[in-house]
Amino acid sequence: MEDGNGAQEKDGAFFLMRFVAVEHLQHLEELSV
């Protein structure tokens, strides 16, 4: 149970970081144009 929950949290954190990175890149592209 704990292992599954921990893995789920890790996936969630990875998804969140990736989402933030994509949003950040899009924001930089808007500034550079």
SEFIZA-3560 file (N, C-alpha, C; in Angstrom, 3 decimals):
REM SEFIZA-3560
<numar><xx>0.831</xx><yy>-1.201</yy><zz>0.000</zz><atom>N</atom></numar>
<numar><xx>0.000</xx><yy>0.000</yy><zz>0.000</zz><atom>CA</atom></numar>
<numar><xx>0.871</xx><yy>1.258</yy><zz>0.000</zz><atom>C</atom></numar>
<numar><xx>1.842</xx><yy>1.295</yy><zz>0.913</zz><atom>N</atom></numar>
<numar><xx>2.690</xx><yy>2.492</yy><zz>1.017</zz><atom>CA</atom></numar>
<numar><xx>3.522</xx><yy>2.682</yy><zz>-0.258</zz><atom>C</atom></numar>
<numar><xx>4.009</xx><yy>1.579</yy><zz>-0.808</zz><atom>N</atom></numar>
<numar><xx>4.821</xx><yy>1.688</yy><zz>-2.021</zz><atom>CA</atom></numar>
<numar><xx>3.992</xx><yy>2.251</yy><zz>-3.173</zz><atom>C</atom></numar>
<numar><xx>2.769</xx><yy>1.736</yy><zz>-3.330</zz><atom>N</atom></numar>
<numar><xx>1.902</xx><yy>2.216</yy><zz>-4.407</zz><atom>CA</atom></numar>
<numar><xx>1.582</xx><yy>3.691</yy><zz>-4.226</zz><atom>C</atom></numar>
<numar><xx>1.296</xx><yy>4.080</yy><zz>-2.988</zz><atom>N</atom></numar>
<numar><xx>0.957</xx><yy>5.471</yy><zz>-2.710</zz><atom>CA</atom></numar>
<numar><xx>2.165</xx><yy>6.369</yy><zz>-2.971</zz><atom>C</atom></numar>
<numar><xx>3.345</xx><yy>5.917</yy><zz>-2.555</zz><atom>N</atom></numar>
<numar><xx>4.563</xx><yy>6.697</yy><zz>-2.769</zz><atom>CA</atom></numar>
<numar><xx>4.842</xx><yy>6.871</yy><zz>-4.250</zz><atom>C</atom></numar>
<numar><xx>4.644</xx><yy>5.803</yy><zz>-5.020</zz><atom>N</atom></numar>
<numar><xx>4.880</xx><yy>5.881</yy><zz>-6.460</zz><atom>CA</atom></numar>
<numar><xx>3.892</xx><yy>6.854</yy><zz>-7.091</zz><atom>C</atom></numar>
<numar><xx>2.668</xx><yy>6.838</yy><zz>-6.591</zz><atom>N</atom></numar>
<numar><xx>1.640</xx><yy>7.733</yy><zz>-7.134</zz><atom>CA</atom></numar>
<numar><xx>2.025</xx><yy>9.186</yy><zz>-6.867</zz><atom>C</atom></numar>
<numar><xx>2.530</xx><yy>9.455</yy><zz>-5.678</zz><atom>N</atom></numar>
<numar><xx>2.952</xx><yy>10.819</yy><zz>-5.346</zz><atom>CA</atom></numar>
<numar><xx>4.121</xx><yy>11.245</yy><zz>-6.231</zz><atom>C</atom></numar>
<numar><xx>5.045</xx><yy>10.318</yy><zz>-6.494</zz><atom>N</atom></numar>
<numar><xx>6.208</xx><yy>10.632</yy><zz>-7.333</zz><atom>CA</atom></numar>
<numar><xx>5.750</xx><yy>10.956</yy><zz>-8.754</zz><atom>C</atom></numar>
<numar><xx>4.810</xx><yy>10.158</yy><zz>-9.275</zz><atom>N</atom></numar>
<numar><xx>4.283</xx><yy>10.416</yy><zz>-10.618</zz><atom>CA</atom></numar>
<numar><xx>3.581</xx><yy>11.769</yy><zz>-10.650</zz><atom>C</atom></numar>
<numar><xx>2.842</xx><yy>12.069</yy><zz>-9.584</zz><atom>N</atom></numar>
<numar><xx>2.129</xx><yy>13.341</yy><zz>-9.519</zz><atom>CA</atom></numar>
<numar><xx>3.104</xx><yy>14.509</yy><zz>-9.514</zz><atom>C</atom></numar>
<numar><xx>4.190</xx><yy>14.386</yy><zz>-8.761</zz><atom>N</atom></numar>
<numar><xx>5.192</xx><yy>15.450</yy><zz>-8.687</zz><atom>CA</atom></numar>
<numar><xx>5.870</xx><yy>15.625</yy><zz>-10.045</zz><atom>C</atom></numar>
<numar><xx>6.159</xx><yy>14.503</yy><zz>-10.711</zz><atom>N</atom></numar>
<numar><xx>6.800</xx><yy>14.566</yy><zz>-12.023</zz><atom>CA</atom></numar>
<numar><xx>5.871</xx><yy>15.244</yy><zz>-13.026</zz><atom>C</atom></numar>
<numar><xx>4.583</xx><yy>14.868</yy><zz>-12.989</zz><atom>N</atom></numar>
<numar><xx>3.610</xx><yy>15.468</yy><zz>-13.903</zz><atom>CA</atom></numar>
<numar><xx>3.501</xx><yy>16.964</yy><zz>-13.646</zz><atom>C</atom></numar>
<numar><xx>3.502</xx><yy>17.338</yy><zz>-12.360</zz><atom>N</atom></numar>
<numar><xx>3.378</xx><yy>18.751</yy><zz>-12.001</zz><atom>CA</atom></numar>
<numar><xx>4.599</xx><yy>19.535</yy><zz>-12.481</zz><atom>C</atom></numar>
<numar><xx>5.795</xx><yy>18.980</yy><zz>-12.278</zz><atom>N</atom></numar>
<numar><xx>7.017</xx><yy>19.670</yy><zz>-12.719</zz><atom>CA</atom></numar>
<numar><xx>7.022</xx><yy>19.816</yy><zz>-14.236</zz><atom>C</atom></numar>
<numar><xx>6.597</xx><yy>18.751</yy><zz>-14.931</zz><atom>N</atom></numar>
<numar><xx>6.571</xx><yy>18.806</yy><zz>-16.397</zz><atom>CA</atom></numar>
<numar><xx>5.566</xx><yy>19.854</yy><zz>-16.860</zz><atom>C</atom></numar>
<numar><xx>4.405</xx><yy>19.897</yy><zz>-16.200</zz><atom>N</atom></numar>
<numar><xx>3.373</xx><yy>20.871</yy><zz>-16.561</zz><atom>CA</atom></numar>
<numar><xx>3.895</xx><yy>22.294</yy><zz>-16.366</zz><atom>C</atom></numar>
<numar><xx>4.550</xx><yy>22.539</yy><zz>-15.234</zz><atom>N</atom></numar>
<numar><xx>5.097</xx><yy>23.869</yy><zz>-14.942</zz><atom>CA</atom></numar>
<numar><xx>6.179</xx><yy>24.220</yy><zz>-15.960</zz><atom>C</atom></numar>
<numar><xx>7.013</xx><yy>23.245</yy><zz>-16.321</zz><atom>N</atom></numar>
<numar><xx>8.091</xx><yy>23.497</yy><zz>-17.281</zz><atom>CA</atom></numar>
<numar><xx>7.509</xx><yy>23.875</yy><zz>-18.638</zz><atom>C</atom></numar>
<numar><xx>6.467</xx><yy>23.177</yy><zz>-19.064</zz><atom>N</atom></numar>
<numar><xx>5.834</xx><yy>23.475</yy><zz>-20.354</zz><atom>CA</atom></numar>
<numar><xx>5.225</xx><yy>24.870</yy><zz>-20.330</zz><atom>C</atom></numar>
<numar><xx>4.529</xx><yy>25.193</yy><zz>-19.247</zz><atom>N</atom></numar>
<numar><xx>3.926</xx><yy>26.526</yy><zz>-19.120</zz><atom>CA</atom></numar>
<numar><xx>5.017</xx><yy>27.594</yy><zz>-19.148</zz><atom>C</atom></numar>
<numar><xx>6.147</xx><yy>27.319</yy><zz>-18.484</zz><atom>N</atom></numar>
<numar><xx>7.245</xx><yy>28.278</yy><zz>-18.426</zz><atom>CA</atom></numar>
<numar><xx>7.842</xx><yy>28.482</yy><zz>-19.819</zz><atom>C</atom></numar>
<numar><xx>8.019</xx><yy>27.390</yy><zz>-20.565</zz><atom>N</atom></numar>
<numar><xx>8.582</xx><yy>27.492</yy><zz>-21.913</zz><atom>CA</atom></numar>
<numar><xx>7.643</xx><yy>28.283</yy><zz>-22.819</zz><atom>C</atom></numar>
<numar><xx>6.352</xx><yy>28.049</yy><zz>-22.696</zz><atom>N</atom></numar>
<numar><xx>5.387</xx><yy>28.777</yy><zz>-23.525</zz><atom>CA</atom></numar>
<numar><xx>5.439</xx><yy>30.265</yy><zz>-23.186</zz><atom>C</atom></numar>
<numar><xx>5.603</xx><yy>30.577</yy><zz>-21.913</zz><atom>N</atom></numar>
<numar><xx>5.668</xx><yy>31.972</yy><zz>-21.480</zz><atom>CA</atom></numar>
<numar><xx>6.919</xx><yy>32.634</yy><zz>-22.057</zz><atom>C</atom></numar>
<numar><xx>8.041</xx><yy>31.926</yy><zz>-22.051</zz><atom>N</atom></numar>
<numar><xx>9.282</xx><yy>32.479</yy><zz>-22.595</zz><atom>CA</atom></numar>
<numar><xx>9.143</xx><yy>32.710</yy><zz>-24.097</zz><atom>C</atom></numar>
<numar><xx>8.463</xx><yy>31.792</yy><zz>-24.785</zz><atom>N</atom></numar>
<numar><xx>8.274</xx><yy>31.953</yy><zz>-26.230</zz><atom>CA</atom></numar>
<numar><xx>7.442</xx><yy>33.200</yy><zz>-26.510</zz><atom>C</atom></numar>
<numar><xx>6.425</xx><yy>33.439</yy><zz>-25.685</zz><atom>N</atom></numar>
<numar><xx>5.585</xx><yy>34.621</yy><zz>-25.874</zz><atom>CA</atom></numar>
<numar><xx>6.398</xx><yy>35.895</yy><zz>-25.671</zz><atom>C</atom></numar>
<numar><xx>7.318</xx><yy>35.880</yy><zz>-24.706</zz><atom>N</atom></numar>
<numar><xx>8.134</xx><yy>37.061</yy><zz>-24.439</zz><atom>CA</atom></numar>
<numar><xx>9.131</xx><yy>37.306</yy><zz>-25.574</zz><atom>C</atom></numar>
<numar><xx>9.688</xx><yy>36.223</yy><zz>-26.130</zz><atom>N</atom></numar>
<numar><xx>10.731</xx><yy>36.370</yy><zz>-27.149</zz><atom>CA</atom></numar>
<numar><xx>10.148</xx><yy>36.833</yy><zz>-28.482</zz><atom>C</atom></numar>
<numar><xx>8.892</xx><yy>36.525</yy><zz>-28.746</zz><atom>N</atom></numar>
<numar><xx>8.295</xx><yy>36.900</yy><zz>-30.039</zz><atom>CA</atom></numar>
<numar><xx>8.001</xx><yy>38.393</yy><zz>-30.066</zz><atom>C</atom></numar>
//
